[in-house]
Amino acid sequence: MPSSSSSSPNNYSTKILASILFAILLILCAGAGYGEAQLSPTFYDEDCPNATSIVRAVIEEALQTDLRIAASLTRLFFHDCFVNGCDGSILLDNSSTIDSEKGAFPNNNSARGFDVVDNIKTALETACPGIVSCADILAISAEESVSLSGGPSWTVLLGRRDSTTANRTAANEALPAPSFTLAELKASFAAVGLDTTDLVALSGAHTFGRAQCQFFSDRLFAFNSTGSPDPTLNSTYLETLSALCPQSGNGSVLADLDPSTPDGFDADYFSNLQVHYGLLQSDQELFSTTGADTVDIVNSYSANQSAFFESFVISMNKMGNISVLTGTDGEIRLNCSKVNEDSYGSSATLIAEY
């Protein structure tokens, strides 16, 4: 059979069609609210080439005195992206025009690491003033935190800009709760364009960090108002948790999300679910919901850490593209906790979204 010439009319038409389809795809992505076509891994290469290494250095220093900070910074990125997209809105303090997301139930006295973000911003403003957004700081911090804890490293897509509003109402409604059923978890993730694989992979971030007793104590004593413990809890684990979090005890006491390797990023989270050592109901639901399609995914990640890492990276980049602000939208905040008009001391005219 004769070989086809690279310059044949059919081949040329195919290339033209492929180029058109690719251009259409870029336009659709840009307009879809996920920003994939607009973010770039080289966004700061010219104006702030050392941005990632600066972020990493500040986190490394923070880890010397606070082993929890890597998980806390990763959680900040999650909680930012699930509310109006990855726009740094979770970092804004209350003001005359801002009803801070920090006061939302999922974040109040729970979300932490804001001081480290401020330190990162200060270092970046010294090196390259007015260049790196707070939203991108959160994205880079999540990757560096995971990497420094033994997890995967990946190329972070950059170019997000910062919001000038916060949305406490949305934070109370959009963030998945620790008591969510699997159906509720799926609905929460689907609302921001994430599927079941994303749900399981991203839940794997609970392989490090801590949770307060108040977020799971009902499982120990009165699950679903039954007056009995959650039947999916391992009995030995139940005894351990009941001693740590006695009924009517201090709800702010901390428990390891992963009792085997609490500060390392690995696949132990999934192995824990298989033996009913999931700390939060929302964790254990992934494995203990009868007939759930998440069970096979949990088993796969438990058996193959590399598969988990690969999926986690894909899902983190996917989540990191949710409703990003790019181009001339938003701003580059000079202070991550304030919109620029407040930072300059002038009267703000921005209205918080509800």
Secondary structure, 3 states (H helix, E strand, C coil): CCCCCCCCHHHHHHHHHHHHHHHHHHHHHHHCCCCCCCCECCCCCCCCCCHHHHHHHHHHHHHCCCCCHHHHHHHHHHHHHCCCCCCCHHHCCCCCCCCCHHHCCCCCCCCCCHHHHHHHHHHHHHHCCCCCCHHHHHHHHHHHHHHHCCCCCCCCCECCEECCCCCHHHHHHHCCCCCCCHHHHHHHHHCCCCCHHHHHHHHHHHHCCEEEHHHCCHHHHCHHHCCCCCCCCCHHHHHHHHHHCCCCCCCCCEEECCCCCCCCCCCHHHHHHHCCCCCCHHHHHHHHCCCCCHHHHHHHHHHCHHHHHHHHHHHHHHHCCCCCECCCCCECCCECCECHHHHHCCCCCCCCCC
